Amino acid sequence: MIFVIDDDRVMAECMVRACGGEVKVFSDAISAIGAISDGLLPDLIFLDILLDGPDGFTFLNELASYVDTAKIPVVIVSSLDYAKMDLSEYGVVGFLSKEKMIPKEIRDYAKKYAG
């Protein structure tokens, strides 16, 4: 299962279509954290950083706080350039630019981590 956490509905729908398989969409970090607390552990998370409410970095910190969620791979999907930041300690395995990404890049991550 893949989580897409993005407050842009159109972007989230594009990500769902590119991923294939079972995908859960959340428009905010609190809803995603709630789902994880209820026992839904995704194989991969596509995470927007600029969210309404707690941002993506707050979400990453929450994931890193627990043994069972700290190792979930996360792909940052943002219009801002975070590629030069080392966020591997938070489980970040890649970065996708909202302006430049193509469906194949999304599918490649989905196959690698949730395939």
C-alpha positions, 0 to 999 in steps of 0.5 A: 500500500502507498500513501500519497499526502498532498493537499493539491487534489489534482496532483494527488490524483495524478500520483494515484494514477501513476502508482497503480495498486492500492493507494490511500490519499490524505490531504493533510499530515494529521489524517495520515498519522491517524491512519498509521496510528490505526494500524495502516502501515504503508510500504511507501509514502509520497509526501508534499512538504507544504501542507495545510496544518502540520507540514511535511517535516513535522510528519517526517519527525513523527514517523522517525519517532517510532521504530515501526514507522521510522523505516518506511521509505518516503519520497518528497514531492514538492515544488521547492528544491529539497534534493540537496538536503540529506534527509535519509535519517528520516527515511527519505529515499528520493525527491520529485519536483512537481514541475518536472516529474513524469509518471514513470518516475512515480511508477519506478519508486512505487515498483521499487518500494511497494511493488 
